[in-house]
Amino acid sequence: MTTTVAVIGGGYGGTTVAKELDSFTDVVLVEPREDFVHHVAALRGLVDPEWTDRLFYPYARLLERGRVLRDRAVSVDQDGVTLASGERLTPDYVVLATGSAYPFPAKIDFHDSASAKAKIRATREELAGAEKVLLLGAGPVGLELAGEIKAVWPEKTVTIVDPAKEILPGFPEEFRAEIRRQLGDLGVELLLGTSLTEQPVSEPGQAKTFTSGLTGGGEVTADLWFQCYGGAPHTAYLDGELAAARQANGQVAVTPELRLPGQPRVFALGDITALPEGKLAKVAGDHAEVVVANIRALVEGGELRAHTPGGPMISLPLGPSGGATYAEEVGILDAATTSEIKGSHMMVSRYEEMFRTA
């Protein structure tokens, strides 16, 4: 009998696992979205209309033998998966790849692509008319969004506010200094170690001028703002014995083989794992390789692989031609190299090939 696998979540890690398992298992990918969303390019899609449609890839051609089920897991326990439709799956193995939520525009909060594209276009129109833009959060999303805005509208005032006293903690000072230098050259104002004294009067992405005081003194005026912090893993569906792996922050404990502790048939990968490494598409891909290898080993016989969390790494575009990259094995890479490896193309060819849309 063919081994059955349910992959819960069709993001970067889940699609990779499903595609690789397709050749030797009976795989079903459970995903509520109409299309795969290439969130790596979401901020580019906000500012550049030519990129909006390039964020979405139909699941129809992802698998040759398996199936993609447009549904949502409402409960996953040690015995199987219960879907929102009422269907119950009882596969041999379950792979949890549900990822995380993050405020728009870094992640798209619609399951149907027409609504998602409509929101992107409407927000772009609001952004285009704003003279002063405020970004709350100086993490990678806030910094990247500032670069994208400045690349299209260099005349706009862009201010980033964050209570942290430094950008990108955990990365070398030389790398952080290069990002600060480029932001300064773009005219982006960094206000660190301070917060707004009151919430903006408008919703994120809605054009409405306001002024707020700052806890560190002074004030800031903006016509539009975005929230660039606040990711949260999607794991509320864990039930039964699996719920024990869920930590207070929503992440799940995993063994070196990326299985839930005490659950030899349940794997987890990507953003939901409580591993000390960045929550990046590349990391999800690395996890996917280990999960696929271990399911193959369990099916065909062989040694299980262990995942070793990598050190700090980031490729941070500031628009198509700016930014910097850091990884321990290569050190700091400049704007031109960052543009070549990510910023100019946002790695879309990889997903055009994966989903066979090229």
Backbone torsions as a table, in degrees:
resi	resn	phi	psi	omega
1	MET	NA	144.7	-179.9
2	THR	-73.5	138.6	175.7
3	THR	-69.1	135.7	-179.7
4	THR	-106.5	139.0	-179.8
5	VAL	-135.2	132.6	171.6
6	ALA	-108.0	122.7	175.9
7	VAL	-103.6	119.6	-175.2
8	ILE	-100.3	103.4	179.7
9	GLY	113.9	123.2	-175.5
10	GLY	-106.8	41.9	174.0
11	GLY	-87.7	-152.4	-174.5
12	TYR	-61.6	-49.5	-178.6
13	GLY	-71.9	-44.0	-176.8
14	GLY	-63.0	-42.3	179.6
15	THR	-66.9	-37.4	178.5
16	THR	-64.5	-45.9	178.6
17	VAL	-60.5	-48.6	-177.8
18	ALA	-60.3	-43.1	-178.0
19	LYS	-65.8	-40.9	-178.7
20	GLU	-72.6	-32.8	179.1
21	LEU	-77.3	-17.7	-171.7
22	ASP	-58.0	-30.0	-174.6
23	SER	-78.9	-21.3	-174.7
24	PHE	-134.4	6.3	173.6
25	THR	-137.0	168.3	172.5
26	ASP	-94.8	99.1	-170.4
27	VAL	-107.7	140.0	171.2
28	VAL	-124.3	128.7	178.2
29	LEU	-102.1	120.0	-178.8
30	VAL	-100.2	118.4	-175.4
31	GLU	-151.8	124.8	-178.7
32	PRO	-76.4	-18.3	-178.3
33	ARG	-75.0	150.4	175.8
34	GLU	-67.9	-40.0	-177.8
35	ASP	-133.6	156.2	167.5
36	PHE	-65.0	137.1	178.4
37	VAL	-111.9	122.7	-179.5
38	HIS	-83.9	81.2	-173.0
39	HIS	-67.0	-20.2	175.9
40	VAL	-55.8	-32.9	-177.6
41	ALA	-102.5	11.4	-173.5
42	ALA	-61.6	-39.1	-178.5
43	LEU	-70.9	-33.8	173.1
44	ARG	-65.3	-40.0	178.9
45	GLY	-63.4	-27.5	177.8
46	LEU	-69.9	-43.2	-171.9
47	VAL	-91.3	-22.2	-173.9
48	ASP	-120.6	111.2	-176.3
49	PRO	-60.3	-25.9	179.4
50	GLU	-68.2	-18.1	-177.4
51	TRP	-94.9	-14.6	-172.5
52	THR	-58.1	-49.5	-178.8
53	ASP	-69.8	-20.7	-177.8
54	ARG	-77.3	-3.1	177.8
55	LEU	-81.8	-15.5	-167.8
56	PHE	-117.6	129.9	-177.8
57	TYR	-131.0	120.2	-179.8
58	PRO	-62.2	141.6	178.6
59	TYR	-77.1	-10.3	-168.6
60	ALA	-55.5	-35.0	-175.3
61	ARG	-103.5	9.7	-177.1
62	LEU	-66.0	-46.1	-174.7
63	LEU	-111.7	146.6	177.1
64	GLU	-97.4	-36.8	-178.1
65	ARG	-108.7	-39.8	-176.7
66	GLY	-79.1	-173.6	-178.7
67	ARG	-133.1	152.6	174.4
68	VAL	-107.0	122.1	-177.0
69	LEU	-104.9	115.2	179.9
70	ARG	-80.5	92.2	-175.3
71	ASP	-159.4	178.4	-178.2
72	ARG	-133.0	136.7	176.9
73	ALA	-78.3	119.1	177.4
74	VAL	-97.6	-18.6	178.2
75	SER	-155.2	128.3	173.0
76	VAL	-125.5	120.7	178.3
77	ASP	-125.0	-175.3	-175.5
78	GLN	-65.8	-13.7	-177.0
79	ASP	-105.3	-14.2	-179.2
80	GLY	162.2	-163.9	-171.3
81	VAL	-127.2	128.1	173.7
82	THR	-105.5	127.1	-176.5
83	LEU	-97.4	162.1	179.7
84	ALA	-60.4	-29.3	179.0
85	SER	-72.4	-12.4	-175.8
86	GLY	100.9	-13.3	179.7
87	GLU	-66.9	144.9	178.8
88	ARG	-116.7	125.8	177.7
89	LEU	-105.9	136.3	177.6
90	THR	-128.8	67.9	-176.6
91	PRO	-77.8	169.8	175.0
92	ASP	-71.1	-36.3	-179.8
93	TYR	-135.7	147.6	175.5
94	VAL	-122.9	135.1	175.4
95	VAL	-117.3	118.6	-179.6
96	LEU	-91.7	115.9	-176.1
97	ALA	-141.0	45.9	-171.1
98	THR	-84.8	-6.7	172.2
99	GLY	66.8	-154.5	-174.6
100	SER	-138.5	158.0	172.7
101	ALA	-89.1	152.5	175.9
102	TYR	-156.0	145.3	-177.7
103	PRO	-58.5	144.1	172.7
104	PHE	-60.9	141.5	13.5
105	PRO	-97.3	1.5	-178.6
106	ALA	-64.1	-32.4	172.3
107	LYS	-130.9	147.0	-174.5
108	ILE	-93.2	123.4	-172.8
109	ASP	-101.5	38.6	174.6
110	PHE	-129.8	145.2	177.6
111	HIS	-88.5	-23.9	176.4
112	ASP	-102.6	138.3	-170.9
113	SER	-70.1	-31.8	-179.9
114	ALA	-62.2	-44.3	178.7
115	SER	-66.3	-39.1	179.1
116	ALA	-62.3	-46.2	179.8
117	LYS	-65.1	-37.5	179.0
118	ALA	-63.3	-40.4	179.4
119	LYS	-67.8	-41.1	178.4
120	ILE	-60.0	-46.1	-178.1
121	ARG	-66.0	-41.0	179.6
122	ALA	-64.9	-41.1	179.6
123	THR	-68.4	-38.2	177.3
124	ARG	-60.5	-41.0	178.9
125	GLU	-62.6	-41.8	177.0
126	GLU	-63.6	-44.3	-179.2
127	LEU	-63.8	-41.0	-178.8
128	ALA	-59.3	-32.9	-177.9
129	GLY	-87.9	-3.9	-177.6
130	ALA	-90.1	133.7	177.3
131	GLU	-87.1	-35.1	-176.1
132	LYS	-123.0	120.8	-176.3
133	VAL	-115.6	133.3	178.8
134	LEU	-112.7	128.6	176.7
135	LEU	-114.1	121.1	178.6
136	LEU	-95.1	107.0	-178.2
137	GLY	123.3	119.9	-178.7
138	ALA	-106.5	30.6	172.0
139	GLY	-80.9	-171.6	-178.1
140	PRO	-55.1	-37.5	-178.7
141	VAL	-66.3	-48.3	-179.6
142	GLY	-61.8	-41.9	-179.9
143	LEU	-67.0	-44.5	-179.7
144	GLU	-65.3	-40.8	179.3
145	LEU	-64.2	-39.1	176.4
146	ALA	-58.3	-44.3	179.5
147	GLY	-64.5	-40.1	179.4
148	GLU	-64.6	-43.9	-179.8
149	ILE	-62.6	-45.8	-177.6
150	LYS	-67.3	-29.6	179.3
151	ALA	-66.5	-31.8	-178.4
152	VAL	-94.9	-38.9	-177.3
153	TRP	-127.3	74.9	-176.5
154	PRO	-61.7	-19.9	-178.0
155	GLU	-80.6	-13.3	-178.3
156	LYS	-71.7	147.3	170.4
157	THR	-84.6	122.9	179.3
158	VAL	-122.0	122.2	-179.2
159	THR	-121.7	134.3	176.6
160	ILE	-113.3	128.3	178.9
161	VAL	-118.4	133.5	178.9
162	ASP	-152.5	137.6	178.9
163	PRO	-68.9	-20.1	177.0
164	ALA	-66.8	150.3	-177.6
165	LYS	-86.9	-8.3	-178.5
166	GLU	-146.7	150.8	175.1
167	ILE	-82.7	151.2	168.4
168	LEU	49.8	56.1	176.1
169	PRO	-61.0	147.4	-178.4
170	GLY	96.1	-9.3	177.0
171	PHE	-109.2	156.2	-176.8
172	PRO	-61.0	148.8	-179.4
173	GLU	-60.3	-34.9	179.8
174	GLU	-62.1	-40.2	178.2
175	PHE	-66.8	-46.6	-179.6
176	ARG	-63.0	-37.0	179.0
177	ALA	-65.5	-37.0	178.8
178	GLU	-65.9	-41.9	177.1
179	ILE	-64.0	-44.4	178.3
180	ARG	-60.4	-41.4	-179.6
181	ARG	-61.1	-47.0	-179.1
182	GLN	-65.4	-39.3	176.7
183	LEU	-61.7	-40.6	177.0
184	GLY	-62.5	-41.8	178.3
185	ASP	-63.3	-32.8	178.4
186	LEU	-77.7	-14.1	-177.9
187	GLY	86.6	17.7	177.6
188	VAL	-79.1	131.1	179.5
189	GLU	-93.4	122.6	177.3
190	LEU	-102.3	117.7	175.5
191	LEU	-112.7	97.7	-174.9
192	LEU	-104.6	157.1	-179.0
193	GLY	70.9	26.2	-178.8
194	THR	-150.7	161.1	-180.0
195	SER	-139.7	164.3	173.0
196	LEU	-69.2	143.6	177.1
197	THR	-82.8	-14.8	175.1
198	GLU	-149.2	155.1	-179.6
199	GLN	-70.0	147.8	174.5
200	PRO	-57.8	150.5	-177.4
201	VAL	-78.5	-14.2	-176.8
202	SER	-108.6	167.5	173.2
203	GLU	-78.9	154.4	177.0
204	PRO	-56.2	135.9	179.5
205	GLY	80.1	1.7	179.6
206	GLN	-101.6	125.8	-177.9
207	ALA	-74.8	114.1	176.9
208	LYS	-165.1	115.2	-173.5
209	THR	-68.5	137.2	177.8
210	PHE	-150.2	161.7	175.1
211	THR	-128.5	135.3	177.9
212	SER	-131.7	144.7	171.9
213	GLY	-72.7	164.5	178.6
214	LEU	-118.7	140.4	-178.0
215	THR	-62.8	-26.0	178.8
216	GLY	-87.9	5.0	-178.0
217	GLY	104.1	150.3	-179.3
218	GLY	83.7	-168.1	-179.0
219	GLU	-150.8	167.1	178.8
220	VAL	-135.8	138.7	177.7
221	THR	-116.5	136.3	179.8
222	ALA	-144.8	155.0	175.7
223	ASP	-96.3	-16.4	-176.3
224	LEU	-162.9	149.0	-179.4
225	TRP	-141.5	159.6	174.3
226	PHE	-132.7	145.7	173.2
227	GLN	-89.8	120.2	-176.7
228	CYS	-118.8	46.5	176.0
229	TYR	-159.5	166.0	171.5
230	GLY	103.4	39.2	175.0
231	GLY	-71.5	150.1	179.6
232	ALA	-147.3	128.4	-178.1
233	PRO	-69.6	146.2	176.9
234	HIS	-89.6	96.6	179.6
235	THR	-140.7	11.1	-176.2
236	ALA	-64.6	-15.7	-177.8
237	TYR	-77.5	-11.8	-177.6
238	LEU	-63.5	132.2	-172.7
239	ASP	-138.1	168.7	177.2
240	GLY	58.9	-140.3	-178.5
241	GLU	-64.5	-25.5	-178.0
242	LEU	-68.1	-26.4	-177.7
243	ALA	-61.8	-23.8	-179.5
244	ALA	-64.4	-23.2	-179.2
245	ALA	-80.8	-13.3	-175.9
246	ARG	-80.4	124.5	-178.7
247	GLN	-90.5	173.8	-175.1
248	ALA	-59.6	-32.3	-179.3
249	ASN	-87.0	4.7	178.0
250	GLY	93.6	-16.5	178.0
251	GLN	-73.7	160.6	-178.0
252	VAL	-115.1	140.1	175.4
253	ALA	-70.5	141.6	176.8
254	VAL	-135.9	154.5	173.8
255	THR	-79.5	171.7	175.8
256	PRO	-57.9	-25.6	178.2
257	GLU	-84.4	4.2	-179.8
258	LEU	67.1	34.0	171.3
259	ARG	-105.2	152.3	172.7
260	LEU	-67.4	139.6	-176.9
261	PRO	-54.7	129.0	179.1
262	GLY	75.6	8.0	-177.6
263	GLN	-126.1	84.9	-173.8
264	PRO	-66.3	-14.4	-177.6
265	ARG	-105.2	3.1	-175.7
266	VAL	-121.7	117.7	179.4
267	PHE	-107.1	157.9	174.7
268	ALA	-142.0	149.7	-178.3
269	LEU	-150.7	166.5	172.4
270	GLY	75.4	-147.3	-172.1
271	ASP	-57.8	-27.6	-173.6
272	ILE	-79.7	-11.0	-175.7
273	THR	-81.9	143.1	179.7
274	ALA	-89.6	60.0	-179.6
275	LEU	-110.7	146.2	-175.9
276	PRO	-81.0	65.8	177.8
277	GLU	-151.2	163.3	-175.4
278	GLY	-61.7	148.8	177.5
279	LYS	-92.0	83.1	-172.4
280	LEU	-124.4	156.9	176.2
281	ALA	-59.6	-38.1	179.5
282	LYS	-63.4	-41.2	179.3
283	VAL	-63.8	-42.5	176.9
284	ALA	-59.4	-38.5	177.6
285	GLY	-66.0	-40.0	176.5
286	ASP	-62.8	-43.6	176.7
287	HIS	-59.9	-41.9	-177.9
288	ALA	-59.8	-40.8	178.7
289	GLU	-59.7	-42.0	-179.1
290	VAL	-68.0	-43.6	-179.9
291	VAL	-61.7	-46.3	-180.0
292	VAL	-61.2	-46.1	-179.7
293	ALA	-60.6	-39.0	-177.0
294	ASN	-75.0	-36.3	175.0
295	ILE	-66.7	-39.0	176.1
296	ARG	-61.5	-42.3	179.9
297	ALA	-63.8	-39.1	179.5
298	LEU	-69.2	-34.4	-178.9
299	VAL	-77.6	-44.9	-171.0
300	GLU	-103.3	-10.1	-175.7
301	GLY	92.8	136.6	-179.4
302	GLY	149.0	177.0	-178.5
303	GLU	-80.7	140.4	174.8
304	LEU	-78.8	146.9	177.6
305	ARG	-95.2	146.6	174.2
306	ALA	-105.5	143.8	175.7
307	HIS	-95.3	129.6	175.0
308	THR	-105.6	114.2	-180.0
309	PRO	-55.9	136.7	-180.0
310	GLY	-83.2	169.4	177.6
311	GLY	-79.2	-178.0	-179.2
312	PRO	-58.7	135.6	174.7
313	MET	-154.2	148.5	179.5
314	ILE	-162.9	141.2	168.3
315	SER	-119.9	108.9	-169.1
316	LEU	-116.0	92.8	175.8
317	PRO	-69.0	145.0	168.5
318	LEU	-119.8	75.8	-171.2
319	GLY	85.4	175.6	-175.6
320	PRO	-61.3	-27.0	-174.2
321	SER	-118.2	4.3	-177.7
322	GLY	-116.7	-176.7	176.1
323	GLY	105.5	-173.3	-179.8
324	ALA	-154.6	161.6	-178.0
325	THR	-130.2	145.3	175.4
326	TYR	-140.1	135.4	168.4
327	ALA	-150.2	147.0	-175.0
328	GLU	-57.9	-36.8	-174.3
329	GLU	-77.1	-19.4	-178.4
330	VAL	-119.9	-14.0	-177.1
331	GLY	79.9	-144.7	-175.5
332	ILE	-99.6	128.9	177.6
333	LEU	-109.5	144.5	-171.3
334	ASP	-82.2	-176.7	-176.5
335	ALA	-62.1	-42.8	-178.1
336	ALA	-63.0	-41.2	179.5
337	THR	-70.0	-39.5	178.0
338	THR	-62.7	-39.4	176.2
339	SER	-63.2	-39.2	-177.5
340	GLU	-69.1	-40.3	-175.1
341	ILE	-87.9	-17.4	-177.9
342	LYS	-151.5	-55.3	-165.0
343	GLY	-58.9	-37.3	-175.4
344	SER	-77.0	-27.3	-173.4
345	HIS	-126.8	-11.4	178.6
346	MET	52.0	27.0	172.7
347	MET	61.2	29.1	-176.9
348	VAL	-67.2	-29.4	-176.6
349	SER	-61.7	-32.4	178.2
350	ARG	-61.0	-38.8	-176.4
351	TYR	-85.9	-28.2	171.2
352	GLU	-61.7	-38.7	177.9
353	GLU	-71.5	-44.3	-177.3
354	MET	-61.2	-42.0	-177.6
355	PHE	-96.4	5.0	175.9
356	ARG	53.7	50.8	179.1
357	THR	-110.0	-8.5	-177.0
358	ALA	-71.6	NA	NA
